[in-house]
Amino acid sequence: MKQKCLLSMLFAAAMLAVTLLSCNKKFDEPPTDEEPNVTPTLTIQALKAMHNMGNVDAVTTDDIIAGIVIADDKSGNFYKQLVIQDETGGIAIRMDGLNLFTDYPTGRKIFVKLKGLYLGDYNGSIQLGGGIDNSNPSSLNVTGIASNLFGKYIIKGSTGNKVEPQVVTVSELNDAYQNTLIELEGFQFASADTSKTFGDATLASSARNFTLKNCANHSITLRTSSYADFAGINVPNGNGNLTAVYTVFGSTKQLYVRDTADVKFTGKRCDAIAATLTNISQVRTMFTGTAVLLPDAIKIKGVVISDRPGGNINTKNLVLQQTGGSGIVIRCTEPHSYNMGDELEVNISNLSLEEFSGTLQINNVPAENILKTGTGTIIPKVTTTTDLKANFETMESTLVTLQRLKITGGVNGSWNGVTTLTDKQGAITCTTLNTASFSNNLYPTGEVVSFTGIVTQLNADKQVNLRNASDVVADSSVETGASLLISEYVEGSSNNKYLELYNAGDNAIQLADYTLKLYKNGSADASSTIKLSTLTNIPPSMAAGAVLVLKYTSANLTLPTGVVAYNSAVCGFNGDDAIILEKNGQPVDVFGEPGNDPGTSWTIAGNDKACIDKSLRRKKSVKAGNTNWTNAAAFEWEIGGNGKDDVSDLGNR
């Protein structure tokens, strides 16, 4: 009895001692995990090097690897697997069990006994498993380690370890980064994906692929499981950094996130203008015969010359021409909504420049790379079939006008199919798609006054293709507007600015059809516009052979007897500004080029000061307007002989 009491007292004393010791321990001191007495014999990189891609390799040596779990199955985006990483690389471990995170959470160091396990690869991604999966003999892989064997192969180590993701670029990602934690900076979801959730909540698809992009158009695929617990959450619409596990699927680089905390897209999205403006002509010179990847951080700007509603173009394509310069086809990733006359900036960084059926295009341009900045006007270059063919590569994807031609071919006299355009110098073809709104319209018989279209190429066939039916002026008896032209230009002292218009045709014209526009300082947008019929006290029509004089409001020179000048802000020009005469919205004559700033003066007949304090007169031999400024400036204008403020010839054609 005494012995039992003594034992009870000793036990009570021991428990008291333990309690006292426990009370002396700091309550906020974290528990420590001791590493097992196990020494790794291989790095993960060395283990992966033992694998022959396409095979399943048994590990027969008594080797051990160690790594920190960087991804577990807690969120459901990784299924029946762990991903571990050491200082040399990472690997996925297939495990035939659920709720792996309870024993092997992210941050736990584990040691893996390799003997008896197998190395395989799933579409290029190396995995470690417990057996051979030969369900598809043409593509062997590994099975998961059986749950009752977890303890045999995997030894738990310390918890709370942190692996810092390595900051990389998409171009740097290679197989050495497989199944490691990486970080990408300055990325965002493609605009087409921003309305989606991370997964398909209906489970109609088991996973979703997203395109992530940065402001330089580098892109990569993000894949998330529809069974992830964050599948129903909308993807963030901003820009920022992403932490993810890198893997591959065949030749596709892929990322997997562990949960939404890995996606820190809270900043301002990239826009289409975050790049350096480059001339379209410079972009065209980058093509040397095979597809080429365009440089970082460049954009182009131009005006849409194709007509989407007209239907004679693929719904994903538009043709963009720089004011006064070159053009190119923009191939969008999806049907677009841009119309003829829209001024666009297009970020073309790292996109493919390639030919399709002979025509140069910038391929796969996403919607977010295009920004509408306004509207503009492209004046078609008046040319001939001979000149067009001789300068085809320069003129490709630009707007041109052919004059005095005949049309043959097509289907039963309609535009549908291939027609032939024949002028006095030769012939060229025109293709009209059956999707065009005018496809079944009959083309004009006899001589056509003018034909405006886009220069394109279909394999070896050089073509000029219509945008819509109004691009053809058919009847030569109809006054086309080309007979009204700018016949005199006075750039005098101070505000003494005058313009003279002349009706060189045989018929009277209606002034309500005509508009003058002023484009200042190289702008592609008109600063002043006047419809001629709205000039104060102006008659509604203008007789054949008549002249019309306009002046700036405060111009005060003495004009020849009988000459009346009408006030208009369009005459507020300087020698480097452009003036366009339009009929019913179509340019019929030009003085200068909108969107082009020559400095202080346009060059006329070789004189680069011709428009400063001088009077310029259209040669009397000129009987029609000309929208080709280069040609008109070189051959159609002459400088008046009486110096500054010479208005002696105004009203006298």
DAJO-V77218 format. One record per residue. N is the residue number from 1. RES is the residue in one small letter. OMEGA is omega as a letter, one per 20 degrees, with the letter a starting at -180 (999 if undefined). Layout:
# DAJO-V77218
n;res;omega
N;RES;OMEGA
N;RES;OMEGA
This chain:
# DAJO-V77218
n;res;omega
1;m;r
2;k;a
3;q;r
4;k;r
5;c;a
6;l;r
7;l;r
8;s;a
9;m;r
10;l;r
11;f;r
12;a;r
13;a;r
14;a;r
15;m;r
16;l;r
17;a;r
18;v;r
19;t;r
20;l;r
21;l;r
22;s;a
23;c;r
24;n;a
25;k;r
26;k;a
27;f;a
28;d;r
29;e;a
30;p;r
31;p;r
32;t;r
33;d;r
34;e;r
35;e;r
36;p;a
37;n;a
38;v;a
39;t;r
40;p;r
41;t;r
42;l;r
43;t;r
44;i;r
45;q;r
46;a;r
47;l;a
48;k;r
49;a;r
50;m;a
51;h;r
52;n;a
53;m;a
54;g;r
55;n;r
56;v;a
57;d;r
58;a;r
59;v;a
60;t;a
61;t;r
62;d;a
63;d;a
64;i;r
65;i;r
66;a;r
67;g;r
68;i;r
69;v;r
70;i;r
71;a;r
72;d;a
73;d;a
74;k;a
75;s;a
76;g;r
77;n;r
78;f;a
79;y;r
80;k;r
81;q;r
82;l;r
83;v;a
84;i;a
85;q;r
86;d;a
87;e;a
88;t;a
89;g;a
90;g;r
91;i;r
92;a;r
93;i;r
94;r;a
95;m;a
96;d;a
97;g;r
98;l;r
99;n;r
100;l;a
101;f;a
102;t;r
103;d;a
104;y;a
105;p;r
106;t;a
107;g;r
108;r;r
109;k;r
110;i;r
111;f;a
112;v;r
113;k;a
114;l;a
115;k;a
116;g;r
117;l;a
118;y;r
119;l;r
120;g;r
121;d;r
122;y;a
123;n;r
124;g;a
125;s;a
126;i;a
127;q;r
128;l;a
129;g;a
130;g;a
131;g;a
132;i;r
133;d;a
134;n;r
135;s;r
136;n;a
137;p;a
138;s;a
139;s;a
140;l;r
141;n;a
142;v;r
143;t;r
144;g;r
145;i;a
146;a;a
147;s;a
148;n;r
149;l;a
150;f;a
151;g;r
152;k;a
153;y;a
154;i;r
155;i;a
156;k;r
157;g;a
158;s;r
159;t;r
160;g;r
161;n;a
162;k;r
163;v;r
164;e;r
165;p;r
166;q;r
167;v;a
168;v;r
169;t;a
170;v;a
171;s;r
172;e;a
173;l;r
174;n;a
175;d;r
176;a;a
177;y;a
178;q;r
179;n;r
180;t;a
181;l;a
182;i;r
183;e;r
184;l;a
185;e;r
186;g;r
187;f;r
188;q;r
189;f;r
190;a;a
191;s;r
192;a;a
193;d;a
194;t;r
195;s;a
196;k;r
197;t;a
198;f;r
199;g;r
200;d;a
201;a;r
202;t;a
203;l;r
204;a;r
205;s;a
206;s;a
207;a;r
208;r;r
209;n;r
210;f;r
211;t;r
212;l;a
213;k;r
214;n;a
215;c;r
216;a;r
217;n;r
218;h;a
219;s;r
220;i;a
221;t;r
222;l;a
223;r;r
224;t;a
225;s;r
226;s;r
227;y;r
228;a;a
229;d;r
230;f;a
231;a;a
232;g;a
233;i;r
234;n;r
235;v;r
236;p;a
237;n;r
238;g;a
239;n;r
240;g;a
241;n;a
242;l;r
243;t;a
244;a;r
245;v;a
246;y;r
247;t;r
248;v;r
249;f;a
250;g;r
251;s;a
252;t;r
253;k;a
254;q;r
255;l;r
256;y;r
257;v;a
258;r;r
259;d;a
260;t;r
261;a;r
262;d;a
263;v;a
264;k;a
265;f;a
266;t;a
267;g;r
268;k;r
269;r;r
270;c;r
271;d;a
272;a;a
273;i;a
274;a;a
275;a;r
276;t;a
277;l;a
278;t;r
279;n;r
280;i;r
281;s;r
282;q;r
283;v;a
284;r;a
285;t;r
286;m;r
287;f;a
288;t;r
289;g;r
290;t;a
291;a;a
292;v;r
293;l;a
294;l;a
295;p;r
296;d;r
297;a;r
298;i;r
299;k;r
300;i;a
301;k;r
302;g;a
303;v;r
304;v;r
305;i;r
306;s;a
307;d;a
308;r;r
309;p;r
310;g;r
311;g;a
312;n;r
313;i;r
314;n;a
315;t;r
316;k;a
317;n;r
318;l;r
319;v;a
320;l;r
321;q;r
322;q;a
323;t;a
324;g;a
325;g;a
326;s;r
327;g;r
328;i;r
329;v;r
330;i;r
331;r;a
332;c;r
333;t;a
334;e;r
335;p;a
336;h;a
337;s;a
338;y;a
339;n;r
340;m;a
341;g;r
342;d;r
343;e;a
344;l;r
345;e;a
346;v;r
347;n;a
348;i;a
349;s;r
350;n;r
351;l;a
352;s;r
353;l;a
354;e;r
355;e;r
356;f;a
357;s;r
358;g;a
359;t;a
360;l;r
361;q;r
362;i;a
363;n;r
364;n;r
365;v;a
366;p;a
367;a;a
368;e;r
369;n;a
370;i;a
371;l;r
372;k;a
373;t;a
374;g;r
375;t;a
376;g;a
377;t;r
378;i;r
379;i;a
380;p;r
381;k;r
382;v;a
383;t;r
384;t;r
385;t;a
386;t;r
387;d;a
388;l;a
389;k;a
390;a;a
391;n;a
392;f;a
393;e;r
394;t;a
395;m;a
396;e;r
397;s;r
398;t;a
399;l;a
400;v;r
401;t;r
402;l;a
403;q;r
404;r;a
405;l;r
406;k;a
407;i;r
408;t;r
409;g;a
410;g;a
411;v;r
412;n;r
413;g;r
414;s;r
415;w;a
416;n;r
417;g;a
418;v;r
419;t;r
420;t;r
421;l;a
422;t;r
423;d;a
424;k;a
425;q;a
426;g;a
427;a;r
428;i;a
429;t;r
430;c;r
431;t;r
432;t;r
433;l;r
434;n;r
435;t;a
436;a;a
437;s;a
438;f;a
439;s;a
440;n;r
441;n;r
442;l;r
443;y;a
444;p;r
445;t;a
446;g;a
447;e;r
448;v;a
449;v;a
450;s;a
451;f;a
452;t;a
453;g;a
454;i;r
455;v;a
456;t;a
457;q;r
458;l;a
459;n;a
460;a;a
461;d;r
462;k;a
463;q;r
464;v;a
465;n;r
466;l;r
467;r;r
468;n;a
469;a;a
470;s;r
471;d;r
472;v;r
473;v;a
474;a;a
475;d;a
476;s;r
477;s;r
478;v;r
479;e;a
480;t;a
481;g;r
482;a;r
483;s;r
484;l;a
485;l;r
486;i;a
487;s;r
488;e;a
489;y;a
490;v;r
491;e;a
492;g;a
493;s;r
494;s;a
495;n;a
496;n;a
497;k;a
498;y;r
499;l;r
500;e;r
501;l;a
502;y;r
503;n;a
504;a;a
505;g;a
506;d;a
507;n;r
508;a;r
509;i;r
510;q;a
511;l;r
512;a;a
513;d;a
514;y;a
515;t;r
516;l;r
517;k;r
518;l;r
519;y;a
520;k;r
521;n;r
522;g;a
523;s;r
524;a;r
525;d;a
526;a;r
527;s;r
528;s;a
529;t;r
530;i;r
531;k;a
532;l;a
533;s;a
534;t;r
535;l;a
536;t;r
537;n;r
538;i;r
539;p;a
540;p;a
541;s;a
542;m;a
543;a;r
544;a;r
545;g;a
546;a;r
547;v;r
548;l;a
549;v;r
550;l;r
551;k;r
552;y;a
553;t;a
554;s;r
555;a;a
556;n;r
557;l;r
558;t;a
559;l;r
560;p;a
561;t;r
562;g;a
563;v;r
564;v;r
565;a;a
566;y;a
567;n;r
568;s;r
569;a;r
570;v;r
571;c;r
572;g;a
573;f;r
574;n;a
575;g;a
576;d;a
577;d;a
578;a;r
579;i;a
580;i;r
581;l;a
582;e;r
583;k;r
584;n;r
585;g;a
586;q;r
587;p;r
588;v;r
589;d;a
590;v;r
591;f;a
592;g;a
593;e;r
594;p;r
595;g;a
596;n;r
597;d;a
598;p;a
599;g;r
600;t;a
601;s;r
602;w;r
603;t;a
604;i;r
605;a;r
606;g;a
607;n;a
608;d;r
609;k;a
610;a;a
611;c;r
612;i;r
613;d;a
614;k;r
615;s;a
616;l;a
617;r;r
618;r;r
619;k;a
620;k;r
621;s;a
622;v;a
623;k;a
624;a;r
625;g;a
626;n;r
627;t;r
628;n;a
629;w;r
630;t;r
631;n;a
632;a;a
633;a;a
634;a;a
635;f;a
636;e;a
637;w;r
638;e;a
639;i;r
640;g;a
641;g;a
642;n;r
643;g;a
644;k;r
645;d;r
646;d;r
647;v;a
648;s;a
649;d;r
650;l;r
651;g;a
652;n;a
653;r;999
